[in-house]
Amino acid sequence: MTDEAGAQRTKVQQIADDLKAAIERGDDGFRPGDRLPGENALAAQYGVASLTARRALKLLSTEGLVESKKGAGARVLSFQPIRRHGIPRLASDQWGSGKSIWSADDSRAPDVDQITVQQNASPPEHIRTVLDLGPEEKACVRSRRYVMEGRPVMLAASYLPQALVTGSPITQADTGPGGIYARLSDLGHAPTHFREEIRVRLPTVDEAARLSIPTDRAVIKLARTAFDAAGRAVEINEMTMDTAAYVLDYEFDA
Amino acid sequence: MTDEAGAQRTKVQQIADDLKAAIERGDDGFRPGDRLPGENALAAQYGVASLTARRALKLLSTEGLVESKKGAGARVLSFQPIRRHGIPRLASDQWGSGKSIWSADDSRAPDVDQITVQQNASPPEHIRTVLDLGPEEKACVRSRRYVMEGRPVMLAASYLPQALVTGSPITQADTGPGGIYARLSDLGHAPTHFREEIRVRLPTVDEAARLSIPTDRAVIKLARTAFDAAGRAVEINEMTMDTAAYVLDYEFDA
């Protein structure tokens, strides 16, 4: 990168940082639905080229803070991130004091708008290892997409040992009341322990398309492993979340 | 975006996806320290322009999977992500079976290489609200940077009510054995409950510079609030983590 390109890049970032701060504070003119200053107005305000201002607006759009429509400029998104509680609500019931750092929607869960169930699938190696499947053993894979306010927010693929679930409602699209965990309980393998692992990376082409996000917006990969009382891993749910759509929340005692 | 630009972008992504998959599988020639195929070799292999191949390699570098040095091409990074356990190790001791989805370094914690303590600071509004500080009340802010193998991996800023900690070792760079939580305990405010909130966004210019990461690599914002037995928020630690450096891990019982 040349020095000039570097300096321009820094200006792009500084403009973007200013706009983001105004949106986070909820300044006048920067509330959900408000139209942001256009690239020409920003260029004049900061004394930069229009292209520089346009790139700053593009950064906000990559992060999912604004929505740009052709000819209509950029508007601050009114979408409220979803608050996902990783740990059962016991702690929240006792402690929940509204004292959360970031605002997010606590009250609603996204809906499933796509579901496929594949039996006798060959799972990826890292899934095979954790589910303790031999080289010939298969998995049942339940793939879902979740939407909120018509917007895709999460992909989820649950892997279960095929031999454990064959013939059970887990192999159906509709698993019945209580879902997968209730059915695992019926089978004598109620989940009693969970592990959630989280990392962040850029989406694959397919993930970006299914989530309707730009390929340069990162996704959260959250793998939730359910263990039964004997310590056996009975399900892995690999989630892929739009980072603009979620705040993750874990509450626990010392 | 024109159709042609879109098609080129998809090719960039597909090449990057292939390379990432090879690195994740640990294929021959794609292990830590290995030199990746150069842009010309990739361009020939995929039948694309060199620029397209170069952009694919740039994507891997943005994600922190490879390290590019001028004239030396791109090498697969040997850095192993750090596994951060959010919840005290009780559960892990009982259950830890090595059954983790993603490989990460469990054994070592990063070191602090920069620390500043600011007393009587005016905290940001969201911190003020959660710490229940009046408009005139101040905070003590402890800012640290953490490094692992010489590489910056995390920034952390702890906010505590000034009135609670004035005159205590919490206002010193070295807080003594057991750190901030032990000193809060000495003051009669031992943390007994925690809330961790996680979201992901692009870094500010300053965060990117302090973490030595590109401005287009996302960071994890993790805010950990500590509550005492009376339910009072006594500390908020706002962490900013290089997404390429961390796997977060939460284990808990149903």
Interface residues (C-beta under 8 A of the other chain):
Chain A: R9 T10 Q13 Q14 A16 D17 R25 L59 T62 E63 P81 G86 I87 P88 A91 W95 S97 K99 S100 I101 W102 E125 H126 I127 T129 V130 A190 P191 T192 H193 F194 R195 E196 E197 I198 R199 V200 R201 L202 T204 V205 A208 T215 D216 A218 I220 A223 T225 F227 G231 A233 I236 E238 T243 Y246 V247 L248 D249 Y250 E251 F252 D253 A254
Chain B: R9 T10 Q13 Q14 A16 D17 R25 L59 T62 E63 P81 G86 I87 P88 A91 W95 S97 K99 S100 I101 W102 E125 H126 I127 T129 V130 A190 P191 T192 H193 F194 R195 E196 E197 I198 R199 V200 R201 L202 T204 V205 A208 T215 D216 A218 I220 A223 T225 F227 G231 A233 I236 E238 T243 Y246 V247 L248 D249 Y250 E251 F252 D253 A254
